[in-house]
Each structure stands twice: as structure tokens, then as C-alpha cells.
Amino acid sequence: MLTTPASTMRFPRLLLTGAGGNLGQVLRPRLKAYCDVLRVSHRRELEPATAGEEVQLASLEDKDQMMALLDGVSAVVHMGGVSTEQPWDPILAGNIVGMVNLYEAARLKGVKRIVFASSNHVTGFYRQDEVVNTRMPPKPDGFYGLSKAFGEDLAQLYWDR
Ligand SMILES: NC(=O)c1ccc[n+]([C@@H]2O[C@H](COP(=O)([O-])OP(=O)(O)OC[C@H]3O[C@@H](n4cnc5c(N)ncnc54)[C@H](O)[C@@H]3O)[C@@H](O)[C@H]2O)c1
């Protein structure tokens, strides 16, 4: 993703969700070259904002917080949510309800671009020696993979509409 030169892609305000997570912490310093302001979000405390940043806490399952989070944003790099196999309740909150809140807030706020991180667990029940392609149906290997399959379908729905 970050092989695109910053000079060819620049946003007035870019939102990074899950900024306190593994990938979010790696992306946070690197995304600054792609925007005037980087809005970093997490559900808990984050490192304080540095120059060109703003920190805004939000839980994905909180519709009002997500509406406020998307306000004034040009594009989103979405790294927030449950990233491993877990019980259904946190997956429902972060990856199902949270995804709907994110995409619906983006629609209402006129945000046209979201980068969504899916997972190989969407196709986790294909045999490892089987070559899969994008026309084959998902075969999730757990609640996490199932929630990522939902995320892919949700993104497609908002794009098509
Ligand atoms: N790291 C990988 O190898 C990998 C591989 C495939 C896909 N992904 C996807 O990339 C994204 C980022 O991965 P990561 O490894 O940085 O995950 P991570 O778990 O380190 O970070 C995700 C962050 O989201 C936060 N979060 C969870 N539920 C939330 C909620 N309801 N509201 C607000 N925040 C919430 C967590 O606190 C966490 O800090 C995830 O969507 C993950 O599924 C990661």
C-alpha cells in the first residue's frame, strides 16, 4: 500500500482506526506523508498527538462516536476491530456492528474511500494445496473469518449502491 509515492496521493484529513494496534502503530508515522492532518483513533488511550495529528477516541460499536469520528474526513485506513479468533460478542461488536457503523457514518459524511483489512481466514477452510481465486465462495474457518467475509460483502454493498 505504501509503495505509492506520497506526491501522487494526498488527502486533507486521513483517519486511521485501530491506531494503537499492531499494524496501526506501524502505519501511524508512515501515513503522515499522505495527508495534511492524520486523525488517529483507538478505543483506549493513545500516544498524544504530534504535529499534523489529532487524536479522537471511539468504540466502533458506538454509532454516535463513529459519526463524530468520520466528520471532516477524506479517507479512512480501517485497522480497528477484533483481529483474532474470539468469542462471538466482541466480534459482533467490533467487526459486524462496528463495520456497519463505520460504512454508514462514511456514507452520511460523504467519505468515499475506505481501506479495509480482510483476512486469509475468510478462505481458511480451503485445503492449503488448493489454488483459490476471487470467484470462489468464502469458506471461513471461525467467527473471525466469518466477520471478515461480512466486511467484504458490506464494502461491496456500499460500493455498488
Ligand atoms: N496483523 C496481521 O497479520 C493481520 C492479517 C490479516 C488481517 N489483519 C487485519 O488488520 C487489522 C489490524 O490488525 P492488527 O494486527 O493491527 O490488530 P490489533 O488487534 O493489534 O489492532 C486492532 C485494534 O482494534 C481495537 N479494537 C478492537 N475492537 C474494537 C472496538 N470494538 N472498537 C474500537 N477499537 C477496537 C483493538 O483494541 C486493537 O488495538 C485487523 O482488522 C486485522 O483483522 C491483520
The ligand as a Gaussian input file, in Angstrom:
#p B3LYP/6-31G(d) Opt

LIG

0 1
 N       -1.659000      -8.455000      11.712000
 C       -1.917000      -9.328000      10.732000
 O       -1.105000     -10.195000      10.372000
 C       -3.250000      -9.261000      10.002000
 C       -3.504000     -10.170000       8.997000
 C       -4.713000     -10.097000       8.322000
 C       -5.625000      -9.101000       8.653000
 N       -5.349000      -8.237000       9.654000
 C       -6.353000      -7.221000       9.981000
 O       -5.705000      -5.959000      10.034000
 C       -6.316000      -5.158000      11.043000
 C       -5.261000      -4.703000      12.047000
 O       -4.582000      -5.842000      12.561000
 P       -3.669000      -5.750000      13.864000
 O       -2.793000      -6.927000      13.852000
 O       -3.067000      -4.392000      13.966000
 O       -4.780000      -5.948000      15.004000
 P       -4.731000      -5.456000      16.526000
 O       -5.629000      -6.360000      17.288000
 O       -3.328000      -5.314000      17.015000
 O       -5.373000      -3.994000      16.445000
 C       -6.744000      -3.774000      16.318000
 C       -7.127000      -2.730000      17.324000
 O       -8.549000      -2.515000      17.251000
 C       -9.005000      -2.298000      18.566000
 N      -10.419000      -2.682000      18.690000
 C      -10.945000      -3.932000      18.830000
 N      -12.264000      -3.872000      18.963000
 C      -12.598000      -2.556000      18.908000
 C      -13.831000      -1.862000      19.008000
 N      -14.988000      -2.514000      19.193000
 N      -13.817000      -0.514000      18.897000
 C      -12.648000       0.155000      18.709000
 N      -11.446000      -0.444000      18.625000
 C      -11.434000      -1.798000      18.722000
 C       -8.151000      -3.173000      19.474000
 O       -8.094000      -2.614000      20.776000
 C       -6.809000      -3.164000      18.765000
 O       -5.906000      -2.241000      19.328000
 C       -7.405000      -6.031000      11.704000
 O       -8.642000      -5.732000      11.076000
 C       -6.975000      -7.439000      11.357000
 O       -8.083000      -8.304000      11.317000
 C       -4.188000      -8.289000      10.334000

